[in-house]
Amino acid sequence: MFKISPEKNVVKDLRKNEGAIETKEIIKIEKIEICYFCHKKFDMNKDDLSHYKYGKFPMCGYCSEFYGFYTD
């Protein structure tokens, strides 16, 4: 009978987890929000100036650029 030591299982698990983490970083999930100012739907994860104002109010890229002098 062969016994596999726990150390080898941990190494295999870490390799599987690293691969899963890499694929999650590549795929960006679409997060649809409604802008607090203009009430238009937009993707929060898109690479633009969209952000959460004061940590809870979603702000689209257009409004973020237009109201840029009001940054917190």
N, CA, C and O atoms as a Maestro MAE file, in Angstrom:
{
 s_m_m2io_version
 :::
 2.0.0
}

f_m_ct {
 s_m_title
 :::
 protein
 m_atom[288] {
  # First column is atom index #
  i_m_mmod_type
  r_m_x_coord
  r_m_y_coord
  r_m_z_coord
  i_m_residue_number
  s_m_chain_name
  s_m_pdb_residue_name
  s_m_pdb_atom_name
  i_m_atomic_number
  :::
  1 25 0.825 -1.169 0.000 1 A "MET " " N  " 7
  2 3 0.000 0.000 0.000 1 A "MET " " CA " 6
  3 2 0.877 1.243 0.000 1 A "MET " " C  " 6
  4 15 1.904 1.288 0.677 1 A "MET " " O  " 8
  5 25 0.469 2.243 -0.758 2 A "PHE " " N  " 7
  6 3 1.195 3.500 -0.813 2 A "PHE " " CA " 6
  7 2 0.447 4.545 -0.008 2 A "PHE " " C  " 6
  8 15 -0.780 4.634 -0.052 2 A "PHE " " O  " 8
  9 25 1.214 5.330 0.724 3 A "LYS " " N  " 7
  10 3 0.615 6.418 1.482 3 A "LYS " " CA " 6
  11 2 1.136 7.736 0.926 3 A "LYS " " C  " 6
  12 15 2.333 7.890 0.686 3 A "LYS " " O  " 8
  13 25 0.254 8.657 0.730 4 A "ILE " " N  " 7
  14 3 0.639 9.982 0.257 4 A "ILE " " CA " 6
  15 2 0.724 10.893 1.471 4 A "ILE " " C  " 6
  16 15 -0.214 10.999 2.261 4 A "ILE " " O  " 8
  17 25 1.857 11.538 1.597 5 A "SER " " N  " 7
  18 3 2.037 12.413 2.751 5 A "SER " " CA " 6
  19 2 1.176 13.672 2.583 5 A "SER " " C  " 6
  20 15 0.928 14.095 1.454 5 A "SER " " O  " 8
  21 25 0.724 14.266 3.669 6 A "PRO " " N  " 7
  22 3 -0.101 15.477 3.589 6 A "PRO " " CA " 6
  23 2 0.612 16.647 2.915 6 A "PRO " " C  " 6
  24 15 -0.028 17.511 2.316 6 A "PRO " " O  " 8
  25 25 1.946 16.668 3.018 7 A "GLU " " N  " 7
  26 3 2.696 17.759 2.406 7 A "GLU " " CA " 6
  27 2 2.521 17.772 0.896 7 A "GLU " " C  " 6
  28 15 2.393 18.847 0.309 7 A "GLU " " O  " 8
  29 25 2.511 16.614 0.251 8 A "LYS " " N  " 7
  30 3 2.340 16.557 -1.195 8 A "LYS " " CA " 6
  31 2 0.940 17.007 -1.596 8 A "LYS " " C  " 6
  32 15 0.774 17.675 -2.617 8 A "LYS " " O  " 8
  33 25 -0.062 16.653 -0.810 9 A "ASN " " N  " 7
  34 3 -1.422 17.097 -1.109 9 A "ASN " " CA " 6
  35 2 -1.544 18.616 -1.027 9 A "ASN " " C  " 6
  36 15 -2.245 19.234 -1.829 9 A "ASN " " O  " 8
  37 25 -0.860 19.210 -0.056 10 A "VAL " " N  " 7
  38 3 -0.903 20.658 0.098 10 A "VAL " " CA " 6
  39 2 -0.286 21.334 -1.115 10 A "VAL " " C  " 6
  40 15 -0.811 22.336 -1.602 10 A "VAL " " O  " 8
  41 25 0.819 20.797 -1.607 11 A "VAL " " N  " 7
  42 3 1.468 21.372 -2.788 11 A "VAL " " CA " 6
  43 2 0.538 21.295 -3.994 11 A "VAL " " C  " 6
  44 15 0.427 22.258 -4.752 11 A "VAL " " O  " 8
  45 25 -0.123 20.167 -4.177 12 A "LYS " " N  " 7
  46 3 -1.052 20.027 -5.294 12 A "LYS " " CA " 6
  47 2 -2.216 20.995 -5.158 12 A "LYS " " C  " 6
  48 15 -2.639 21.596 -6.145 12 A "LYS " " O  " 8
  49 25 -2.740 21.155 -3.947 13 A "ASP " " N  " 7
  50 3 -3.847 22.062 -3.728 13 A "ASP " " CA " 6
  51 2 -3.449 23.503 -4.015 13 A "ASP " " C  " 6
  52 15 -4.222 24.257 -4.606 13 A "ASP " " O  " 8
  53 25 -2.242 23.889 -3.598 14 A "LEU " " N  " 7
  54 3 -1.796 25.248 -3.859 14 A "LEU " " CA " 6
  55 2 -1.685 25.514 -5.350 14 A "LEU " " C  " 6
  56 15 -2.031 26.604 -5.804 14 A "LEU " " O  " 8
  57 25 -1.219 24.561 -6.111 15 A "ARG " " N  " 7
  58 3 -1.111 24.741 -7.559 15 A "ARG " " CA " 6
  59 2 -2.493 24.914 -8.182 15 A "ARG " " C  " 6
  60 15 -2.682 25.745 -9.070 15 A "ARG " " O  " 8
  61 25 -3.450 24.128 -7.715 16 A "LYS " " N  " 7
  62 3 -4.804 24.261 -8.251 16 A "LYS " " CA " 6
  63 2 -5.389 25.621 -7.891 16 A "LYS " " C  " 6
  64 15 -6.039 26.250 -8.726 16 A "LYS " " O  " 8
  65 25 -5.171 26.080 -6.675 17 A "ASN " " N  " 7
  66 3 -5.700 27.369 -6.240 17 A "ASN " " CA " 6
  67 2 -5.060 28.526 -6.995 17 A "ASN " " C  " 6
  68 15 -5.739 29.494 -7.335 17 A "ASN " " O  " 8
  69 25 -3.767 28.435 -7.260 18 A "GLU " " N  " 7
  70 3 -3.106 29.493 -8.002 18 A "GLU " " CA " 6
  71 2 -3.698 29.626 -9.395 18 A "GLU " " C  " 6
  72 15 -3.908 30.738 -9.878 18 A "GLU " " O  " 8
  73 25 -3.966 28.509 -10.038 19 A "GLY " " N  " 7
  74 3 -4.576 28.536 -11.365 19 A "GLY " " CA " 6
  75 2 -5.960 29.151 -11.325 19 A "GLY " " C  " 6
  76 15 -6.334 29.896 -12.230 19 A "GLY " " O  " 8
  77 25 -6.724 28.848 -10.287 20 A "ALA " " N  " 7
  78 3 -8.065 29.404 -10.153 20 A "ALA " " CA " 6
  79 2 -7.993 30.907 -9.920 20 A "ALA " " C  " 6
  80 15 -8.809 31.657 -10.455 20 A "ALA " " O  " 8
  81 25 -7.033 31.347 -9.133 21 A "ILE " " N  " 7
  82 3 -6.881 32.776 -8.866 21 A "ILE " " CA " 6
  83 2 -6.488 33.510 -10.143 21 A "ILE " " C  " 6
  84 15 -7.000 34.597 -10.408 21 A "ILE " " O  " 8
  85 25 -5.593 32.939 -10.932 22 A "GLU " " N  " 7
  86 3 -5.184 33.577 -12.177 22 A "GLU " " CA " 6
  87 2 -6.345 33.735 -13.138 22 A "GLU " " C  " 6
  88 15 -6.470 34.782 -13.774 22 A "GLU " " O  " 8
  89 25 -7.194 32.734 -13.264 23 A "THR " " N  " 7
  90 3 -8.316 32.848 -14.177 23 A "THR " " CA " 6
  91 2 -9.332 33.869 -13.688 23 A "THR " " C  " 6
  92 15 -9.970 34.531 -14.507 23 A "THR " " O  " 8
  93 25 -9.503 34.015 -12.373 24 A "LYS " " N  " 7
  94 3 -10.433 35.014 -11.854 24 A "LYS " " CA " 6
  95 2 -9.927 36.420 -12.121 24 A "LYS " " C  " 6
  96 15 -10.725 37.331 -12.341 24 A "LYS " " O  " 8
  97 25 -8.613 36.612 -12.106 25 A "GLU " " N  " 7
  98 3 -8.077 37.935 -12.372 25 A "GLU " " CA " 6
  99 2 -8.257 38.321 -13.828 25 A "GLU " " C  " 6
  100 15 -8.438 39.501 -14.129 25 A "GLU " " O  " 8
  101 25 -8.214 37.375 -14.723 26 A "ILE " " N  " 7
  102 3 -8.345 37.665 -16.145 26 A "ILE " " CA " 6
  103 2 -9.795 38.002 -16.493 26 A "ILE " " C  " 6
  104 15 -10.047 38.941 -17.248 26 A "ILE " " O  " 8
  105 25 -10.737 37.253 -15.955 27 A "ILE " " N  " 7
  106 3 -12.146 37.453 -16.253 27 A "ILE " " CA " 6
  107 2 -12.713 38.489 -15.297 27 A "ILE " " C  " 6
  108 15 -12.687 38.296 -14.081 27 A "ILE " " O  " 8
  109 25 -13.224 39.585 -15.840 28 A "LYS " " N  " 7
  110 3 -13.851 40.607 -15.008 28 A "LYS " " CA " 6
  111 2 -15.362 40.420 -15.076 28 A "LYS " " C  " 6
  112 15 -15.937 40.342 -16.162 28 A "LYS " " O  " 8
  113 25 -15.985 40.350 -13.943 29 A "ILE " " N  " 7
  114 3 -17.424 40.184 -13.879 29 A "ILE " " CA " 6
  115 2 -18.081 41.544 -14.078 29 A "ILE " " C  " 6
  116 15 -17.650 42.547 -13.510 29 A "ILE " " O  " 8
  117 25 -19.126 41.558 -14.889 30 A "GLU " " N  " 7
  118 3 -19.840 42.799 -15.154 30 A "GLU " " CA " 6
  119 2 -20.688 43.168 -13.938 30 A "GLU " " C  " 6
  120 15 -21.501 42.366 -13.480 30 A "GLU " " O  " 8
  121 25 -20.503 44.361 -13.425 31 A "LYS " " N  " 7
  122 3 -21.252 44.828 -12.261 31 A "LYS " " CA " 6
  123 2 -22.033 46.073 -12.683 31 A "LYS " " C  " 6
  124 15 -21.473 47.163 -12.804 31 A "LYS " " O  " 8
  125 25 -23.326 45.891 -12.904 32 A "ILE " " N  " 7
  126 3 -24.169 46.977 -13.377 32 A "ILE " " CA " 6
  127 2 -24.673 47.794 -12.186 32 A "ILE " " C  " 6
  128 15 -25.231 47.251 -11.232 32 A "ILE " " O  " 8
  129 25 -24.467 49.093 -12.261 33 A "GLU " " N  " 7
  130 3 -24.930 50.032 -11.234 33 A "GLU " " CA " 6
  131 2 -25.710 51.147 -11.922 33 A "GLU " " C  " 6
  132 15 -25.635 51.301 -13.141 33 A "GLU " " O  " 8
  133 25 -26.449 51.913 -11.151 34 A "ILE " " N  " 7
  134 3 -27.161 53.085 -11.655 34 A "ILE " " CA " 6
  135 2 -26.502 54.314 -11.040 34 A "ILE " " C  " 6
  136 15 -26.354 54.412 -9.822 34 A "ILE " " O  " 8
  137 25 -26.106 55.253 -11.907 35 A "CYS " " N  " 7
  138 3 -25.395 56.450 -11.452 35 A "CYS " " CA " 6
  139 2 -26.282 57.278 -10.523 35 A "CYS " " C  " 6
  140 15 -27.468 57.478 -10.784 35 A "CYS " " O  " 8
  141 25 -25.693 57.740 -9.460 36 A "TYR " " N  " 7
  142 3 -26.401 58.529 -8.458 36 A "TYR " " CA " 6
  143 2 -26.817 59.895 -9.011 36 A "TYR " " C  " 6
  144 15 -27.831 60.449 -8.587 36 A "TYR " " O  " 8
  145 25 -26.044 60.437 -9.950 37 A "PHE " " N  " 7
  146 3 -26.313 61.772 -10.474 37 A "PHE " " CA " 6
  147 2 -27.200 61.762 -11.715 37 A "PHE " " C  " 6
  148 15 -28.211 62.465 -11.748 37 A "PHE " " O  " 8
  149 25 -26.843 60.975 -12.746 38 A "CYS " " N  " 7
  150 3 -27.586 61.005 -14.010 38 A "CYS " " CA " 6
  151 2 -28.558 59.839 -14.176 38 A "CYS " " C  " 6
  152 15 -29.322 59.822 -15.142 38 A "CYS " " O  " 8
  153 25 -28.555 58.882 -13.280 39 A "HIS " " N  " 7
  154 3 -29.474 57.740 -13.260 39 A "HIS " " CA " 6
  155 2 -29.372 56.846 -14.493 39 A "HIS " " C  " 6
  156 15 -30.363 56.236 -14.896 39 A "HIS " " O  " 8
  157 25 -28.197 56.764 -15.091 40 A "LYS " " N  " 7
  158 3 -27.970 55.852 -16.213 40 A "LYS " " CA " 6
  159 2 -27.286 54.592 -15.706 40 A "LYS " " C  " 6
  160 15 -26.517 54.634 -14.745 40 A "LYS " " O  " 8
  161 25 -27.575 53.462 -16.362 41 A "LYS " " N  " 7
  162 3 -26.924 52.197 -16.008 41 A "LYS " " CA " 6
  163 2 -25.523 52.184 -16.605 41 A "LYS " " C  " 6
  164 15 -25.320 52.649 -17.727 41 A "LYS " " O  " 8
  165 25 -24.556 51.653 -15.859 42 A "PHE " " N  " 7
  166 3 -23.179 51.548 -16.328 42 A "PHE " " CA " 6
  167 2 -22.505 50.370 -15.650 42 A "PHE " " C  " 6
  168 15 -22.992 49.859 -14.642 42 A "PHE " " O  " 8
  169 25 -21.368 49.937 -16.214 43 A "ASP " " N  " 7
  170 3 -20.582 48.833 -15.673 43 A "ASP " " CA " 6
  171 2 -19.514 49.405 -14.749 43 A "ASP " " C  " 6
  172 15 -18.638 50.151 -15.186 43 A "ASP " " O  " 8
  173 25 -19.591 49.051 -13.473 44 A "MET " " N  " 7
  174 3 -18.649 49.581 -12.483 44 A "MET " " CA " 6
  175 2 -17.240 49.041 -12.697 44 A "MET " " C  " 6
  176 15 -16.270 49.731 -12.386 44 A "MET " " O  " 8
  177 25 -17.102 47.823 -13.221 45 A "ASN " " N  " 7
  178 3 -15.790 47.207 -13.395 45 A "ASN " " CA " 6
  179 2 -15.103 47.615 -14.694 45 A "ASN " " C  " 6
  180 15 -13.997 47.149 -14.967 45 A "ASN " " O  " 8
  181 25 -15.711 48.451 -15.482 46 A "LYS " " N  " 7
  182 3 -15.106 48.928 -16.719 46 A "LYS " " CA " 6
  183 2 -13.920 49.838 -16.370 46 A "LYS " " C  " 6
  184 15 -13.944 50.534 -15.354 46 A "LYS " " O  " 8
  185 25 -12.905 49.826 -17.204 47 A "ASP " " N  " 7
  186 3 -11.714 50.638 -16.927 47 A "ASP " " CA " 6
  187 2 -11.957 52.092 -17.338 47 A "ASP " " C  " 6
  188 15 -11.541 52.517 -18.416 47 A "ASP " " O  " 8
  189 25 -12.616 52.830 -16.490 48 A "ASP " " N  " 7
  190 3 -12.816 54.258 -16.707 48 A "ASP " " CA " 6
  191 2 -12.795 54.951 -15.348 48 A "ASP " " C  " 6
  192 15 -12.256 54.398 -14.390 48 A "ASP " " O  " 8
  193 25 -13.355 56.119 -15.245 49 A "LEU " " N  " 7
  194 3 -13.293 56.881 -13.995 49 A "LEU " " CA " 6
  195 2 -14.434 56.559 -13.033 49 A "LEU " " C  " 6
  196 15 -14.575 57.232 -12.012 49 A "LEU " " O  " 8
  197 25 -15.248 55.551 -13.331 50 A "SER " " N  " 7
  198 3 -16.374 55.239 -12.453 50 A "SER " " CA " 6
  199 2 -15.871 54.797 -11.079 50 A "SER " " C  " 6
  200 15 -14.872 54.088 -10.959 50 A "SER " " O  " 8
  201 25 -16.586 55.229 -10.060 51 A "HIS " " N  " 7
  202 3 -16.193 54.900 -8.691 51 A "HIS " " CA " 6
  203 2 -17.387 55.107 -7.758 51 A "HIS " " C  " 6
  204 15 -18.451 55.555 -8.187 51 A "HIS " " O  " 8
  205 25 -17.199 54.776 -6.487 52 A "TYR " " N  " 7
  206 3 -18.218 55.012 -5.479 52 A "TYR " " CA " 6
  207 2 -17.877 56.306 -4.740 52 A "TYR " " C  " 6
  208 15 -16.814 56.411 -4.128 52 A "TYR " " O  " 8
  209 25 -18.764 57.276 -4.796 53 A "LYS " " N  " 7
  210 3 -18.579 58.543 -4.102 53 A "LYS " " CA " 6
  211 2 -18.866 58.328 -2.627 53 A "LYS " " C  " 6
  212 15 -19.931 57.817 -2.280 53 A "LYS " " O  " 8
  213 25 -17.967 58.696 -1.770 54 A "TYR " " N  " 7
  214 3 -18.061 58.512 -0.323 54 A "TYR " " CA " 6
  215 2 -18.267 57.049 0.055 54 A "TYR " " C  " 6
  216 15 -18.807 56.752 1.121 54 A "TYR " " O  " 8
  217 25 -17.840 56.140 -0.811 55 A "GLY " " N  " 7
  218 3 -17.891 54.724 -0.518 55 A "GLY " " CA " 6
  219 2 -19.222 54.041 -0.737 55 A "GLY " " C  " 6
  220 15 -19.287 52.817 -0.630 55 A "GLY " " O  " 8
  221 25 -20.312 54.778 -1.045 56 A "LYS " " N  " 7
  222 3 -21.603 54.117 -1.209 56 A "LYS " " CA " 6
  223 2 -22.449 54.634 -2.366 56 A "LYS " " C  " 6
  224 15 -23.426 53.973 -2.718 56 A "LYS " " O  " 8
  225 25 -22.140 55.764 -2.973 57 A "PHE " " N  " 7
  226 3 -22.930 56.294 -4.076 57 A "PHE " " CA " 6
  227 2 -22.213 56.021 -5.395 57 A "PHE " " C  " 6
  228 15 -21.144 56.586 -5.625 57 A "PHE " " O  " 8
  229 25 -22.770 55.160 -6.283 58 A "PRO " " N  " 7
  230 3 -22.112 54.861 -7.561 58 A "PRO " " CA " 6
  231 2 -22.125 56.068 -8.490 58 A "PRO " " C  " 6
  232 15 -23.125 56.778 -8.596 58 A "PRO " " O  " 8
  233 25 -21.014 56.283 -9.150 59 A "MET " " N  " 7
  234 3 -20.867 57.428 -10.041 59 A "MET " " CA " 6
  235 2 -20.242 56.942 -11.344 59 A "MET " " C  " 6
  236 15 -19.164 56.349 -11.329 59 A "MET " " O  " 8
  237 25 -20.912 57.188 -12.476 60 A "CYS " " N  " 7
  238 3 -20.424 56.704 -13.771 60 A "CYS " " CA " 6
  239 2 -19.184 57.486 -14.207 60 A "CYS " " C  " 6
  240 15 -18.835 58.500 -13.602 60 A "CYS " " O  " 8
  241 25 -18.531 57.011 -15.249 61 A "GLY " " N  " 7
  242 3 -17.319 57.641 -15.743 61 A "GLY " " CA " 6
  243 2 -17.551 59.049 -16.253 61 A "GLY " " C  " 6
  244 15 -16.721 59.934 -16.039 61 A "GLY " " O  " 8
  245 25 -18.685 59.267 -16.934 62 A "TYR " " N  " 7
  246 3 -18.994 60.600 -17.471 62 A "TYR " " CA " 6
  247 2 -19.179 61.613 -16.344 62 A "TYR " " C  " 6
  248 15 -18.604 62.701 -16.383 62 A "TYR " " O  " 8
  249 25 -19.976 61.258 -15.343 63 A "CYS " " N  " 7
  250 3 -20.208 62.174 -14.216 63 A "CYS " " CA " 6
  251 2 -18.938 62.364 -13.393 63 A "CYS " " C  " 6
  252 15 -18.692 63.450 -12.868 63 A "CYS " " O  " 8
  253 25 -18.140 61.321 -13.281 64 A "SER " " N  " 7
  254 3 -16.873 61.447 -12.548 64 A "SER " " CA " 6
  255 2 -15.955 62.442 -13.228 64 A "SER " " C  " 6
  256 15 -15.265 63.218 -12.566 64 A "SER " " O  " 8
  257 25 -15.949 62.417 -14.561 65 A "GLU " " N  " 7
  258 3 -15.117 63.365 -15.294 65 A "GLU " " CA " 6
  259 2 -15.707 64.769 -15.224 65 A "GLU " " C  " 6
  260 15 -14.971 65.739 -15.040 65 A "GLU " " O  " 8
  261 25 -17.019 64.889 -15.369 66 A "PHE " " N  " 7
  262 3 -17.678 66.194 -15.359 66 A "PHE " " CA " 6
  263 2 -17.579 66.855 -13.986 66 A "PHE " " C  " 6
  264 15 -17.266 68.042 -13.890 66 A "PHE " " O  " 8
  265 25 -17.846 66.085 -12.914 67 A "TYR " " N  " 7
  266 3 -17.765 66.617 -11.555 67 A "TYR " " CA " 6
  267 2 -16.418 66.295 -10.926 67 A "TYR " " C  " 6
  268 15 -16.345 66.070 -9.718 67 A "TYR " " O  " 8
  269 25 -15.370 66.270 -11.703 68 A "GLY " " N  " 7
  270 3 -14.043 65.882 -11.236 68 A "GLY " " CA " 6
  271 2 -13.483 66.794 -10.160 68 A "GLY " " C  " 6
  272 15 -12.670 66.353 -9.347 68 A "GLY " " O  " 8
  273 25 -13.890 68.034 -10.133 69 A "PHE " " N  " 7
  274 3 -13.353 68.943 -9.113 69 A "PHE " " CA " 6
  275 2 -13.998 68.715 -7.755 69 A "PHE " " C  " 6
  276 15 -13.603 69.348 -6.776 69 A "PHE " " O  " 8
  277 25 -14.993 67.815 -7.675 70 A "TYR " " N  " 7
  278 3 -15.616 67.482 -6.395 70 A "TYR " " CA " 6
  279 2 -15.079 66.183 -5.819 70 A "TYR " " C  " 6
  280 15 -15.773 65.542 -5.030 70 A "TYR " " O  " 8
  281 25 -13.892 65.776 -6.175 71 A "THR " " N  " 7
  282 3 -13.346 64.510 -5.680 71 A "THR " " CA " 6
  283 2 -13.177 64.556 -4.167 71 A "THR " " C  " 6
  284 15 -12.872 65.593 -3.577 71 A "THR " " O  " 8
  285 25 -13.390 63.370 -3.556 72 A "ASP " " N  " 7
  286 3 -13.286 63.339 -2.092 72 A "ASP " " CA " 6
  287 2 -11.956 62.894 -1.631 72 A "ASP " " C  " 6
  288 15 -11.715 62.817 -0.426 72 A "ASP " " O  " 8
  :::
 }
 m_bond[287] {
  # First column is bond index #
  i_m_from
  i_m_to
  i_m_order
  :::
  1 1 2 1
  2 2 3 1
  3 3 4 2
  4 3 5 1
  5 5 6 1
  6 6 7 1
  7 7 8 2
  8 7 9 1
  9 9 10 1
  10 10 11 1
  11 11 12 2
  12 11 13 1
  13 13 14 1
  14 14 15 1
  15 15 16 2
  16 15 17 1
  17 17 18 1
  18 18 19 1
  19 19 20 2
  20 19 21 1
  21 21 22 1
  22 22 23 1
  23 23 24 2
  24 23 25 1
  25 25 26 1
  26 26 27 1
  27 27 28 2
  28 27 29 1
  29 29 30 1
  30 30 31 1
  31 31 32 2
  32 31 33 1
  33 33 34 1
  34 34 35 1
  35 35 36 2
  36 35 37 1
  37 37 38 1
  38 38 39 1
  39 39 40 2
  40 39 41 1
  41 41 42 1
  42 42 43 1
  43 43 44 2
  44 43 45 1
  45 45 46 1
  46 46 47 1
  47 47 48 2
  48 47 49 1
  49 49 50 1
  50 50 51 1
  51 51 52 2
  52 51 53 1
  53 53 54 1
  54 54 55 1
  55 55 56 2
  56 55 57 1
  57 57 58 1
  58 58 59 1
  59 59 60 2
  60 59 61 1
  61 61 62 1
  62 62 63 1
  63 63 64 2
  64 63 65 1
  65 65 66 1
  66 66 67 1
  67 67 68 2
  68 67 69 1
  69 69 70 1
  70 70 71 1
  71 71 72 2
  72 71 73 1
  73 73 74 1
  74 74 75 1
  75 75 76 2
  76 75 77 1
  77 77 78 1
  78 78 79 1
  79 79 80 2
  80 79 81 1
  81 81 82 1
  82 82 83 1
  83 83 84 2
  84 83 85 1
  85 85 86 1
  86 86 87 1
  87 87 88 2
  88 87 89 1
  89 89 90 1
  90 90 91 1
  91 91 92 2
  92 91 93 1
  93 93 94 1
  94 94 95 1
  95 95 96 2
  96 95 97 1
  97 97 98 1
  98 98 99 1
  99 99 100 2
  100 99 101 1
  101 101 102 1
  102 102 103 1
  103 103 104 2
  104 103 105 1
  105 105 106 1
  106 106 107 1
  107 107 108 2
  108 107 109 1
  109 109 110 1
  110 110 111 1
  111 111 112 2
  112 111 113 1
  113 113 114 1
  114 114 115 1
  115 115 116 2
  116 115 117 1
  117 117 118 1
  118 118 119 1
  119 119 120 2
  120 119 121 1
  121 121 122 1
  122 122 123 1
  123 123 124 2
  124 123 125 1
  125 125 126 1
  126 126 127 1
  127 127 128 2
  128 127 129 1
  129 129 130 1
  130 130 131 1
  131 131 132 2
  132 131 133 1
  133 133 134 1
  134 134 135 1
  135 135 136 2
  136 135 137 1
  137 137 138 1
  138 138 139 1
  139 139 140 2
  140 139 141 1
  141 141 142 1
  142 142 143 1
  143 143 144 2
  144 143 145 1
  145 145 146 1
  146 146 147 1
  147 147 148 2
  148 147 149 1
  149 149 150 1
  150 150 151 1
  151 151 152 2
  152 151 153 1
  153 153 154 1
  154 154 155 1
  155 155 156 2
  156 155 157 1
  157 157 158 1
  158 158 159 1
  159 159 160 2
  160 159 161 1
  161 161 162 1
  162 162 163 1
  163 163 164 2
  164 163 165 1
  165 165 166 1
  166 166 167 1
  167 167 168 2
  168 167 169 1
  169 169 170 1
  170 170 171 1
  171 171 172 2
  172 171 173 1
  173 173 174 1
  174 174 175 1
  175 175 176 2
  176 175 177 1
  177 177 178 1
  178 178 179 1
  179 179 180 2
  180 179 181 1
  181 181 182 1
  182 182 183 1
  183 183 184 2
  184 183 185 1
  185 185 186 1
  186 186 187 1
  187 187 188 2
  188 187 189 1
  189 189 190 1
  190 190 191 1
  191 191 192 2
  192 191 193 1
  193 193 194 1
  194 194 195 1
  195 195 196 2
  196 195 197 1
  197 197 198 1
  198 198 199 1
  199 199 200 2
  200 199 201 1
  201 201 202 1
  202 202 203 1
  203 203 204 2
  204 203 205 1
  205 205 206 1
  206 206 207 1
  207 207 208 2
  208 207 209 1
  209 209 210 1
  210 210 211 1
  211 211 212 2
  212 211 213 1
  213 213 214 1
  214 214 215 1
  215 215 216 2
  216 215 217 1
  217 217 218 1
  218 218 219 1
  219 219 220 2
  220 219 221 1
  221 221 222 1
  222 222 223 1
  223 223 224 2
  224 223 225 1
  225 225 226 1
  226 226 227 1
  227 227 228 2
  228 227 229 1
  229 229 230 1
  230 230 231 1
  231 231 232 2
  232 231 233 1
  233 233 234 1
  234 234 235 1
  235 235 236 2
  236 235 237 1
  237 237 238 1
  238 238 239 1
  239 239 240 2
  240 239 241 1
  241 241 242 1
  242 242 243 1
  243 243 244 2
  244 243 245 1
  245 245 246 1
  246 246 247 1
  247 247 248 2
  248 247 249 1
  249 249 250 1
  250 250 251 1
  251 251 252 2
  252 251 253 1
  253 253 254 1
  254 254 255 1
  255 255 256 2
  256 255 257 1
  257 257 258 1
  258 258 259 1
  259 259 260 2
  260 259 261 1
  261 261 262 1
  262 262 263 1
  263 263 264 2
  264 263 265 1
  265 265 266 1
  266 266 267 1
  267 267 268 2
  268 267 269 1
  269 269 270 1
  270 270 271 1
  271 271 272 2
  272 271 273 1
  273 273 274 1
  274 274 275 1
  275 275 276 2
  276 275 277 1
  277 277 278 1
  278 278 279 1
  279 279 280 2
  280 279 281 1
  281 281 282 1
  282 282 283 1
  283 283 284 2
  284 283 285 1
  285 285 286 1
  286 286 287 1
  287 287 288 2
  :::
 }
}
